Each structure stands twice: as C-alpha cells, then as structure tokens.
Amino acid sequence: MTGRWEGSTRRDELPADWPAIRAAVLARDEHRCRQINEGKVCRRRANQVDHIRRGNDHRPENLQSLCAECHAIKSSREGNAAPRVRRWRQAERHPGLI
C-alpha cells in the first residue's frame, strides 16, 4: 500500500462484501455527497463511502457517500479530535544527573 493507507489495518477490518456495500450506498445516495456544511448538504459528486459514526459498523444506515474534499475534511477533524498517542519514549536522564 502507498500513501495514507500505508501501515494501516483499516482495509483488513472491512467485510468481504465491502465492494457491494460501497456500490449500494453510492447508488442509494445517487453518487452525491451527503456531508452537511453550514447547515447545507454538499451534493457534489461523491466517489467515497465513509462511516457516519466511528467504528466497524458497516450497516448501510451508518454509511454515507462523500466527495473527496468533504471526506478529507471530516477525517482531519476526527484525527485532530482523537486522543494523542505518544510516539517517542520519554528522554532518559543523563547518568551523571541520577
């Protein structure tokens, strides 16, 4: 995998019939973005399907069609709101200062 999916396990969490679910959601939403921005539905051409509520609930009622721009904004907001994980270990004290 390349890009943002590199190192991610999200694809592994999708059900085997994800392509069919994705196609059905896009068809249901008439390939139009369902993201609400400032009280209005975006309605641009959608080519992505995203979960409304986070987690692994892949039922159609928890999925929505989004355009690439709205999906990127939504994902960025969710990422910024997520608790931070410390990536580096805490610096060790110098042995002469112990």
DSSP file (Angstrom, degrees, kcal/mol; ACC not computed):
  #  RESIDUE AA STRUCTURE BP1 BP2  ACC     N-H-->O    O-->H-N    N-H-->O    O-->H-N    TCO  KAPPA ALPHA  PHI   PSI    X-CA   Y-CA   Z-CA
    1    1 A M              0   0    0      0, 0.0     2,-0.3     0, 0.0     6,-0.1   0.000 360.0 360.0 360.0 151.4    0.0    0.0    0.0
    2    2 A T    >   +     0   0    0      4,-0.1     3,-1.1     5,-0.0     4,-0.1  -0.799 360.0  12.6-126.9 171.2    1.1    3.5   -0.6
    3    3 A G  G >  S-     0   0    0     -2,-0.3     3,-1.3     1,-0.2     0, 0.0  -0.315 123.2 -11.2  68.0-143.0    0.1    6.9    0.6
    4    4 A R  G 3  S+     0   0    0      1,-0.3    -1,-0.2     3,-0.1     0, 0.0   0.672 131.8  60.8 -70.9 -17.7   -2.2    7.3    3.6
    5    5 A W  G X  S+     0   0    0     -3,-1.1     3,-2.2     2,-0.1    -1,-0.3   0.593  74.9 119.8 -83.5 -10.4   -3.1    3.6    3.7
    6    6 A E  T <  S+     0   0    0     -3,-1.3     3,-0.1     1,-0.3    -4,-0.1  -0.352  87.5   3.6 -60.9 125.4    0.5    2.6    4.3
    7    7 A G  T 3  S+     0   0    0      1,-0.3    -1,-0.3    -2,-0.1     2,-0.2   0.400 102.5 129.3  81.3  -3.1    0.8    0.8    7.6
    8    8 A S    <   -     0   0    0     -3,-2.2    -1,-0.3     1,-0.1     3,-0.1  -0.560  46.5-163.3 -86.3 148.9   -3.0    0.9    8.2
    9    9 A T    >>  +     0   0    0     -2,-0.2     4,-0.9     1,-0.1     3,-0.5   0.275  63.9 105.3-107.3   7.2   -5.1   -2.1    9.1
   10   10 A R  G >4 S+     0   0    0      1,-0.2     3,-0.8     2,-0.2     4,-0.5   0.870  76.4  54.7 -58.6 -40.0   -8.4   -0.4    8.2
   11   11 A R  G >4 S+     0   0    0      1,-0.3     3,-1.1     2,-0.2    -1,-0.2   0.872 103.1  56.8 -62.6 -35.2   -8.8   -2.4    5.0
   12   12 A D  G <4 S+     0   0    0     -3,-0.5    -1,-0.3     1,-0.2    -2,-0.2   0.760 102.2  57.1 -66.1 -24.0   -8.4   -5.6    6.9
   13   13 A E  G << S+     0   0    0     -4,-0.9    -1,-0.2    -3,-0.8    -2,-0.2   0.568  85.3 100.4 -84.9  -9.8  -11.4   -4.6    9.1
   14   14 A L  S <  S-     0   0    0     -3,-1.1     4,-0.0    -4,-0.5    42,-0.0  -0.496  82.0-105.9 -77.0 146.0  -13.8   -4.2    6.1
   15   15 A P    >   -     0   0    0      0, 0.0     3,-1.8     0, 0.0    -1,-0.1  -0.278  28.5-110.6 -67.4 158.9  -16.2   -7.0    5.4
   16   16 A A  T 3  S+     0   0    0      1,-0.3    -2,-0.1     2,-0.1     0, 0.0   0.810 119.1  52.5 -59.4 -31.3  -15.6   -9.3    2.4
   17   17 A D  T >> S+     0   0    0      1,-0.2     4,-2.2     2,-0.1     3,-0.5   0.102  72.0 121.7 -94.3  23.8  -18.6   -7.9    0.6
   18   18 A W  H <>  +     0   0    0     -3,-1.8     4,-3.3     1,-0.2     5,-0.3   0.884  68.5  57.4 -54.4 -44.1  -17.4   -4.2    1.0
   19   19 A P  H 3> S+     0   0    0      0, 0.0     4,-2.2     0, 0.0    -1,-0.2   0.898 110.3  44.7 -56.3 -39.1  -17.3   -3.5   -2.7
   20   20 A A  H <> S+     0   0    0     -3,-0.5     4,-2.2     2,-0.2    -2,-0.2   0.904 114.5  48.2 -70.7 -41.2  -21.0   -4.5   -3.0
   21   21 A I  H  X S+     0   0    0     -4,-2.2     4,-2.3     2,-0.2     5,-0.2   0.938 112.4  49.6 -62.3 -46.4  -21.9   -2.5    0.2
   22   22 A R  H  X S+     0   0    0     -4,-3.3     4,-2.5     1,-0.2     5,-0.2   0.923 111.4  48.2 -58.7 -47.4  -20.0    0.6   -1.1
   23   23 A A  H  X S+     0   0    0     -4,-2.2     4,-2.3    -5,-0.3    -1,-0.2   0.890 111.3  51.0 -62.1 -40.0  -21.7    0.4   -4.5
   24   24 A A  H  X S+     0   0    0     -4,-2.2     4,-2.7     2,-0.2    -1,-0.2   0.893 110.7  48.4 -66.1 -39.6  -25.1    0.1   -2.9
   25   25 A V  H  X S+     0   0    0     -4,-2.3     4,-2.3     2,-0.2    40,-0.2   0.924 111.9  48.9 -67.6 -43.9  -24.5    3.2   -0.7
   26   26 A L  H  <>S+     0   0    0     -4,-2.5     5,-3.0     1,-0.2     6,-0.3   0.914 114.1  46.6 -60.6 -41.9  -23.3    5.3   -3.6
   27   27 A A  H ><5S+     0   0    0     -4,-2.3     3,-1.5     3,-0.2    -2,-0.2   0.922 110.7  52.2 -65.9 -43.8  -26.3    4.2   -5.6
   28   28 A R  H 3<5S+     0   0    0     -4,-2.7    -2,-0.2     1,-0.3    -1,-0.2   0.896 113.6  43.9 -57.5 -41.4  -28.7    4.9   -2.7
   29   29 A D  T ><5S-     0   0    0     -4,-2.3     3,-1.4    -5,-0.1    -1,-0.3   0.308 112.5-120.7 -88.4   8.8  -27.2    8.4   -2.3
   30   30 A E  T < 5 -     0   0    0     -3,-1.5    -3,-0.2     1,-0.3    -2,-0.1   0.805  62.0 -69.8  55.8  33.6  -27.3    9.0   -6.1
   31   31 A H  T 3 <S+     0   0    0     -5,-3.0    15,-2.6     1,-0.2     2,-0.4   0.827 103.3 132.6  55.4  35.2  -23.5    9.5   -6.1
   32   32 A R  B <   -A   45   0A   0     -3,-1.4    33,-0.3    -6,-0.3    13,-0.2  -0.947  64.2-107.2-119.2 139.3  -24.0   12.8   -4.3
   33   33 A C        -     0   0    0     11,-3.2    10,-2.0    -2,-0.4    33,-0.3  -0.398  24.5-166.5 -64.6 133.4  -22.1   14.0   -1.2
   34   34 A R        +     0   0    0     31,-2.6    32,-0.1     8,-0.2    -1,-0.1   0.310  42.6 127.8-104.1   5.4  -24.2   13.9    2.0
   35   35 A Q        -     0   0    0     30,-0.3     7,-2.7     6,-0.1     2,-0.6  -0.412  54.6-137.1 -67.1 136.1  -21.9   15.9    4.2
   36   36 A I  E     +B   41   0B   0      5,-0.2     2,-0.5    -2,-0.1     5,-0.2  -0.863  24.3 179.6 -98.3 122.0  -23.6   18.8    5.9
   37   37 A N  E >  S-B   40   0B   0      3,-3.1     3,-1.8    -2,-0.6    33,-0.0  -0.986  71.2 -15.9-124.0 120.6  -21.6   22.1    5.9
   38   38 A E  T 3  S-     0   0    0     -2,-0.5    -1,-0.1     1,-0.3     3,-0.1   0.875 129.8 -51.3  53.7  41.0  -23.0   25.2    7.5
   39   39 A G  T 3  S+     0   0    0      1,-0.2     2,-0.4    -3,-0.0    -1,-0.3   0.453 120.1 100.9  80.9   1.0  -26.5   23.7    7.5
   40   40 A K  E <  S-B   37   0B   0     -3,-1.8    -3,-3.1    -5,-0.0     2,-0.3  -0.930  74.2-118.1-121.3 144.5  -26.5   22.7    3.8
   41   41 A V  E     -B   36   0B   0     -2,-0.4    -5,-0.2    -5,-0.2    -7,-0.1  -0.634  21.7-136.9 -77.4 134.6  -25.9   19.3    2.2
   42   42 A C        -     0   0    0     -7,-2.7    -8,-0.2    -2,-0.3    -1,-0.1   0.939  23.9-175.0 -58.0 -55.1  -22.8   19.5   -0.1
   43   43 A R        +     0   0    0    -10,-2.0    -1,-0.1     1,-0.2     3,-0.1   0.482  29.3 140.8  69.2   5.7  -24.4   17.5   -3.0
   44   44 A R  S    S-     0   0    0      1,-0.2   -11,-3.2   -12,-0.1    -1,-0.2  -0.288  70.2 -70.4 -68.7 166.8  -21.1   17.4   -5.1
   45   45 A R  B     -A   32   0A   0    -13,-0.2     2,-0.4     1,-0.1    23,-0.3  -0.397  56.8-149.1 -60.2 125.6  -20.3   14.2   -7.0
   46   46 A A        +     0   0    0    -15,-2.6    21,-0.3    21,-0.2    -1,-0.1  -0.802  32.6 162.2-103.0 140.3  -19.4   11.5   -4.4
   47   47 A N        +     0   0    0     19,-1.3     2,-0.3    -2,-0.4    20,-0.2   0.216  60.4  69.6-134.9  11.1  -16.9    8.7   -5.0
   48   48 A Q  E     -C   66   0C   0     18,-1.7    18,-3.0   -22,-0.0     2,-0.4  -0.951  61.5-148.8-132.5 151.5  -16.2    7.7   -1.5
   49   49 A V  E     +C   65   0C   0     -2,-0.3     2,-0.3    16,-0.2    16,-0.2  -0.979  22.3 177.6-121.7 132.3  -18.1    5.9    1.3
   50   50 A D  E     -C   64   0C   0     14,-2.7    14,-2.4    -2,-0.4     2,-0.3  -0.918  32.7-102.1-134.6 156.7  -17.5    6.7    4.9
   51   51 A H  E     -C   63   0C   0     -2,-0.3    12,-0.3    12,-0.2     3,-0.1  -0.578  17.7-153.5 -76.7 138.4  -18.9    5.7    8.3
   52   52 A I  S    S+     0   0    0     10,-2.9     2,-0.4    -2,-0.3    -1,-0.2   0.947  89.3  34.0 -74.3 -52.5  -21.2    8.2   10.0
   53   53 A R  S    S-     0   0    0      9,-0.4     4,-0.3     4,-0.2    -1,-0.2  -0.877 101.7-107.3-102.6 137.3  -20.3    7.0   13.5
   54   54 A R  S    S+     0   0    0     -2,-0.4     2,-0.3    -3,-0.1    -2,-0.1  -0.183  76.7  55.8 -61.7 153.1  -16.8    5.8   14.0
   55   55 A G  S    S-     0   0    0      1,-0.1    -4,-0.1    -4,-0.1    -2,-0.0  -0.789 100.3 -54.7 122.4-164.1  -16.1    2.1   14.4
   56   56 A N  S    S+     0   0    0     -2,-0.3     2,-1.1   -42,-0.0    -1,-0.1  -0.090  77.2 130.7-109.5  33.7  -16.7   -1.0   12.5
   57   57 A D        +     0   0    0     -4,-0.3    -4,-0.2     1,-0.1     5,-0.0  -0.773  27.8 175.9 -87.2 101.1  -20.5   -0.8   12.0
   58   58 A H        +     0   0    0     -2,-1.1    -1,-0.1    -7,-0.1     5,-0.1   0.149  29.5 130.8 -97.1  18.5  -20.7   -1.4    8.2
   59   59 A R    >   -     0   0    0      1,-0.1     3,-2.4     3,-0.1     4,-0.1  -0.469  69.7-117.4 -69.3 144.7  -24.5   -1.4    8.0
   60   60 A P  G >  S+     0   0    0      0, 0.0     3,-1.7     0, 0.0    -1,-0.1   0.812 113.1  62.7 -53.9 -32.9  -25.8    0.9    5.2
   61   61 A E  G 3  S+     0   0    0      1,-0.3    -3,-0.0     3,-0.0    -2,-0.0   0.652 104.1  48.9 -70.4 -12.1  -27.6    3.2    7.7
   62   62 A N  G <  S+     0   0    0     -3,-2.4   -10,-2.9   -10,-0.1    -9,-0.4   0.215 102.5  80.7-105.0  12.9  -24.2    4.0    9.2
   63   63 A L  E <   -C   51   0C   0     -3,-1.7     2,-0.3   -12,-0.3   -12,-0.2  -0.905  53.9-178.2-121.1 148.4  -22.6    4.8    5.8
   64   64 A Q  E     -C   50   0C   0    -14,-2.4   -14,-2.7    -2,-0.3     2,-0.3  -0.986  28.6-114.5-142.3 153.0  -22.7    7.9    3.7
   65   65 A S  E     -C   49   0C   0     -2,-0.3   -31,-2.6   -33,-0.3     2,-0.3  -0.694  38.1-179.0 -85.0 137.4  -21.4    9.0    0.3
   66   66 A L  E     -C   48   0C   0    -18,-3.0   -18,-1.7    -2,-0.3   -19,-1.3  -0.974  27.7-121.3-135.9 150.6  -18.9   11.8    0.4
   67   67 A C     >  -     0   0    0     -2,-0.3     4,-2.3   -21,-0.3     5,-0.2  -0.489  40.8-105.1 -79.0 163.2  -16.9   13.8   -2.1
   68   68 A A  H  > S+     0   0    0    -23,-0.3     4,-2.2     1,-0.2     5,-0.2   0.879 118.8  51.1 -59.6 -40.2  -13.1   13.6   -1.7
   69   69 A E  H  > S+     0   0    0      2,-0.2     4,-2.2     1,-0.2    -1,-0.2   0.943 112.1  44.3 -65.9 -48.4  -12.9   17.1   -0.3
   70   70 A C  H  > S+     0   0    0      1,-0.2     4,-2.7     2,-0.2    -1,-0.2   0.875 113.0  52.8 -65.1 -36.2  -15.6   16.6    2.4
   71   71 A H  H  X S+     0   0    0     -4,-2.3     4,-2.7     2,-0.2     5,-0.2   0.916 109.4  48.8 -64.5 -42.5  -14.1   13.2    3.3
   72   72 A A  H  X S+     0   0    0     -4,-2.2     4,-2.1    -5,-0.2    -2,-0.2   0.909 113.2  47.1 -63.6 -41.8  -10.6   14.7    3.8
   73   73 A I  H  X S+     0   0    0     -4,-2.2     4,-2.4     2,-0.2    -2,-0.2   0.929 113.7  47.6 -65.6 -45.4  -12.0   17.5    6.0
   74   74 A K  H  X S+     0   0    0     -4,-2.7     4,-2.4     1,-0.2    -2,-0.2   0.927 113.2  47.8 -61.7 -46.5  -14.1   15.1    8.1
   75   75 A S  H  X S+     0   0    0     -4,-2.7     4,-2.5     1,-0.2    -1,-0.2   0.879 111.1  51.7 -63.2 -38.4  -11.2   12.7    8.5
   76   76 A S  H  X S+     0   0    0     -4,-2.1     4,-2.5    -5,-0.2    -1,-0.2   0.919 109.9  48.8 -65.0 -44.0   -8.9   15.6    9.5
   77   77 A R  H  X S+     0   0    0     -4,-2.4     4,-1.7     2,-0.2    -2,-0.2   0.926 112.7  47.9 -60.4 -44.8  -11.4   16.8   12.1
   78   78 A E  H  X S+     0   0    0     -4,-2.4     4,-1.0     1,-0.2    -2,-0.2   0.900 112.2  49.6 -64.2 -40.6  -11.7   13.3   13.6
   79   79 A G  H  < S+     0   0    0     -4,-2.5     3,-0.3     1,-0.2    -1,-0.2   0.891 110.9  48.9 -64.9 -39.9   -8.0   12.8   13.6
   80   80 A N  H  < S+     0   0    0     -4,-2.5    -1,-0.2     1,-0.2    -2,-0.2   0.808 111.8  49.8 -69.9 -28.9   -7.4   16.2   15.4
   81   81 A A  H  < S+     0   0    0     -4,-1.7    -1,-0.2    -5,-0.2    -2,-0.2   0.657  90.9 100.3 -82.8 -16.6  -10.1   15.3   18.0
   82   82 A A  S  < S-     0   0    0     -4,-1.0     3,-0.1    -3,-0.3    -3,-0.0  -0.351  87.9 -94.6 -70.6 148.8   -8.6   11.9   18.7
   83   83 A P        -     0   0    0      0, 0.0     2,-0.2     0, 0.0    -1,-0.1  -0.345  46.4-109.5 -60.9 143.0   -6.5   11.5   21.8
   84   84 A R        -     0   0    0     -3,-0.1     2,-0.5    -4,-0.1    -4,-0.0  -0.532  24.1-147.4 -78.5 139.4   -2.8   11.8   21.1
   85   85 A V        -     0   0    0     -2,-0.2     2,-0.4    -3,-0.1    -1,-0.0  -0.917  21.5-120.3-106.2 129.6   -0.6    8.8   21.3
   86   86 A R        -     0   0    0     -2,-0.5     4,-0.1     1,-0.2     3,-0.0  -0.561  28.3-174.2 -70.6 122.9    3.0    9.4   22.4
   87   87 A R        +     0   0    0     -2,-0.4     2,-0.4     2,-0.1    -1,-0.2   0.727  63.7  49.3 -92.6 -24.9    5.2    8.3   19.6
   88   88 A W  S    S-     0   0    0      1,-0.0     3,-0.1     3,-0.0     2,-0.1  -0.884  86.6-111.8-118.1 147.7    8.6    8.6   21.2
   89   89 A R        -     0   0    0     -2,-0.4     3,-0.1     1,-0.1     2,-0.1  -0.388  46.1 -90.5 -72.8 156.3    9.7    7.3   24.5
   90   90 A Q        -     0   0    0      1,-0.1    -1,-0.1    -2,-0.1     2,-0.0  -0.382  50.5 -97.1 -66.5 142.3   10.5    9.9   27.2
   91   91 A A        -     0   0    0      1,-0.1     2,-0.2    -3,-0.1    -1,-0.1  -0.341  38.8-123.8 -61.9 136.7   14.1   11.1   27.2
   92   92 A E        -     0   0    0      1,-0.1     2,-0.1    -3,-0.1    -1,-0.1  -0.535  27.3-106.3 -80.5 148.0   16.2    9.3   29.8
   93   93 A R        -     0   0    0     -2,-0.2    -1,-0.1     1,-0.1     5,-0.1  -0.459  41.7 -98.1 -71.2 145.6   18.0   11.3   32.4
   94   94 A H    >   -     0   0    0      1,-0.1     3,-2.2    -2,-0.1     4,-0.5  -0.424  29.7-124.8 -63.0 135.9   21.7   11.6   31.9
   95   95 A P  G >  S+     0   0    0      0, 0.0     3,-0.8     0, 0.0    -1,-0.1   0.790 109.9  58.9 -57.0 -28.7   23.6    9.1   34.1
   96   96 A G  G 3  S+     0   0    0      1,-0.2    -2,-0.1     2,-0.1    -3,-0.0   0.655 104.4  51.7 -75.0 -13.8   25.6   11.8   35.7
   97   97 A L  G <         0   0    0     -3,-2.2    -1,-0.2     1,-0.2    -3,-0.1   0.462 360.0 360.0-100.4  -2.8   22.5   13.5   37.0
   98   98 A I    <         0   0    0     -3,-0.8    -1,-0.2    -4,-0.5    -2,-0.1   0.485 360.0 360.0 -77.9 360.0   20.9   10.5   38.6
